[in-house]
Amino acid sequence: MNFIIHTRLLTVRRNAPKFLICVRPLVIDALQLLQFMVNSYFFSIDITYSKKRMSDYLRSHELIQPTQSLMIVIDLQEKLLAAIPDAESFTNDVCRLLKVADVLDVPMLATEQYPQGLGATVSPVCEYLDSPVEKKRFSSVEALNLPGAGERQDGRFRAVLVGIEAHVCVLQTAFDLQAIGYEVVIPVDAVRSQKNLDYETAIRRLENSGMTLTTIESLIFEWCGTAAHPEFKKISRIVTGRE
């Protein structure tokens, strides 16, 4: 901010009383001093504000922090994956995200849909999970006995969903989570359906209903936040497939 006093506004006519002619220089000096003081004050505010912005850098609340997140792994089971196109590559991509979640201490929960008929969770995924919870309802929320987001003591109000199928169990889980206060985050390359039409329609519906769409890699680096993170090198190796 720059405060300027225009002294030309104090022009005094030649035929004005001597009193005004004598006082004018004093008034100008006083106003110029006022100008200096005001500008110095706002300059000091600007400096203080700049230092505050540098020391107390506030990030956008839209960015997803690992301390706000929990992950739900939905029905990555043998027989279900067998029907998913390019299942091996898909599973590897999901495992990258699970590995980073493990590094950053993001808690992971998992479900299995009727495992007696559809098989167990595939072994590469099981490496990062405790025992998956069995369910028959397509939504995972009831089986996991999740509290409402506002009832949690750990502040984890963002639920990241991965798994299959996007248009059935993932979608129904997402809506049930949203109903109890969670912000639902869906990495679009970490969910899948057998048919592309089902997948695309589900993703469009989820987005239109206020779910946050992202990708595996985008979420990983959002969690990481900075190359100064103590786990950055490890995370980078996971992303590039070197670990």
Steps between C-alpha positions, in 0.01 A plus 500: 500500500631850415333805662559824301403854590478736205630837626371676191158478660630753753571771243455848644425798280747788499242742628407271790545625858858492625396259772412231248817564301712457815313194626506310169864373529431378852188315390687341210783388733247353742317316224823366353599373844157335527553344157835359610358360824201339329712343229752373756219342699352314204848400381564339838167318473594372155834369632336335801234342277763375256699341781184342638410359160847349469512354851135388530437382145140385475420242234165464329246296693424324172838323511484156656729436796601149613400585857146569377473179299396141543489246220237238428600213273188351349471139382830448318430128484620221276186424302391862472841612372507215250219676310666844505689605184876529553458386859870449571596855403202637691599306812859624477378860478281456806789341689715807433240713674470253789876496541515880526204499740696257716809726491292803602303315770165534329276232656360242258180300537384229263192300412423180311169433329381146577850346503363146507391546141725780369827405664737681730675833453793451262838454667679815372229710664484295822860595574383846611180404679375348820228241461233624255146509632249269336177651368192423295361850470663676205589809703798452734394749766277274707746211503787727607282654773635844419406792725382826350779733395408745776522226764858402423770589750784488245372774268501273195202630308620417147435144382706384201332213314673244281371172362226342292254533357470873451128497420394263779693463824721807459209725406272380780780529756571854381141614543466340843824667613382835368174456694691475830717802438810378321661673208543218250814492286517270199820448302339416167781261398465309828140390440376289214198322351479213254323718243623843402146641477433404861830654610451829314141539615595433862786750493277765346230442761750509786650826376158658452413403857795686648762228533861608449660337197875471469765253376738274687807708422329831568380378840843362591673832438217689669559287808874557475467875453867590460831362380627584849276229649718244683342217298509678162781291351332177600165621366665607176652153457157342560337725239766421239488128572850480646372377834 
